[in-house]
Amino acid sequence: MRIFQETGKPPNVVNLARKTPATCALVVRHLDRPGVLASVLDAISAAKINVQEMENVIFEGAEAAVARLNLEGIPRRPLLNWSAPRIRTSWS
């Protein structure tokens, strides 16, 4: 548990994927508030796109964050233009 807390990576795991079917990454800068990231994931789910990997990094002061989501499929323009209040998306 200590190693995971310090590094964010589970120790002694032998079956992690070296490569996933993800074809693109979506980077979302958002406020660090309950439900904000869930709204982003709901929109991705509604578009029938699977999230292969994700990471959420909190900025100093814990007011904002950036989420990196590796997606199994390329979102269509309506999803990329979608934003809930206080969410800005950028494509990378």
C-alpha positions as a printed NumPy array, in Angstrom:
array([[  0.   ,   0.   ,   0.   ],
       [  2.853,   2.397,   0.799],
       [  4.364,   2.05 ,  -2.69 ],
       [  1.006,   2.757,  -4.315],
       [  0.486,   5.815,  -2.107],
       [  3.929,   7.147,  -2.972],
       [  4.008,   6.384,  -6.707],
       [  0.398,   5.918,  -7.794],
       [  1.383,   2.616,  -9.408],
       [  0.295,  -0.761,  -8.007],
       [  3.27 ,  -2.961,  -7.031],
       [  3.658,  -6.595,  -8.082],
       [  1.164,  -6.329, -10.926],
       [  2.166,  -8.438, -13.893],
       [ -0.772,  -8.111, -16.278],
       [ -0.902,  -4.372, -16.997],
       [ -1.391,  -3.589, -20.679],
       [  1.72 ,  -2.321, -22.426],
       [ -0.443,  -1.01 , -25.245],
       [ -4.197,  -0.417, -25.259],
       [ -6.718,   0.038, -28.081],
       [ -6.847,   3.756, -27.249],
       [ -6.537,   5.882, -30.38 ],
       [ -6.621,   9.388, -28.953],
       [ -6.29 ,  11.404, -25.771],
       [ -8.751,  13.95 , -24.451],
       [ -7.374,  16.51 , -22.009],
       [ -9.908,  18.346, -19.858],
       [ -9.069,  21.205, -17.518],
       [-11.773,  21.464, -14.867],
       [-12.622,  22.717, -11.405],
       [-11.837,  20.237,  -8.658],
       [-15.41 ,  19.829,  -7.457],
       [-17.695,  16.819,  -6.924],
       [-19.511,  15.736, -10.049],
       [-17.501,  17.764, -12.574],
       [-15.363,  14.891, -13.826],
       [-18.39 ,  12.578, -13.625],
       [-20.186,  14.883, -16.086],
       [-17.306,  14.539, -18.534],
       [-17.368,  10.744, -18.207],
       [-21.158,  10.717, -18.665],
       [-20.778,  12.59 , -21.98 ],
       [-18.095,  10.158, -23.163],
       [-20.267,   7.215, -22.146],
       [-23.281,   8.655, -23.963],
       [-21.133,   8.822, -27.114],
       [-20.418,   5.083, -26.674],
       [-16.669,   5.665, -26.321],
       [-14.652,   3.546, -23.905],
       [-12.044,   5.141, -21.637],
       [ -8.954,   2.925, -21.675],
       [ -6.851,   4.878, -19.181],
       [ -7.247,   8.082, -17.237],
       [ -5.323,  10.305, -14.876],
       [ -6.551,  13.311, -12.918],
       [ -3.958,  15.757, -11.62 ],
       [ -4.855,  18.436,  -9.09 ],
       [ -3.15 ,  21.827,  -9.317],
       [ -1.668,  23.661,  -6.338],
       [ -4.437,  25.018,  -4.143],
       [ -6.866,  22.209,  -5.088],
       [ -9.16 ,  24.53 ,  -7.058],
       [ -8.48 ,  23.211, -10.567],
       [ -7.366,  19.963, -12.162],
       [ -6.568,  18.454, -15.516],
       [ -7.817,  15.029, -16.573],
       [ -6.128,  13.011, -19.315],
       [ -8.382,  10.345, -20.788],
       [ -7.109,   7.847, -23.362],
       [-10.112,   6.932, -25.474],
       [-10.915,   3.912, -27.617],
       [-12.293,   5.921, -30.495],
       [-12.227,   9.462, -31.765],
       [-15.01 ,  11.676, -30.391],
       [-17.204,  13.466, -32.899],
       [-17.276,  17.244, -32.947],
       [-20.454,  17.601, -30.775],
       [-18.711,  15.856, -27.874],
       [-15.616,  18.009, -28.259],
       [-17.753,  21.155, -28.278],
       [-19.8  ,  19.977, -25.284],
       [-19.039,  21.55 , -21.961],
       [-20.819,  21.624, -18.676],
       [-20.632,  24.795, -16.616],
       [-17.07 ,  25.429, -15.493],
       [-15.544,  22.786, -17.775],
       [-13.235,  23.634, -20.657],
       [-12.021,  20.929, -22.992],
       [ -9.013,  20.796, -25.258],
       [ -8.029,  18.179, -27.774],
       [ -4.536,  16.688, -27.768]])
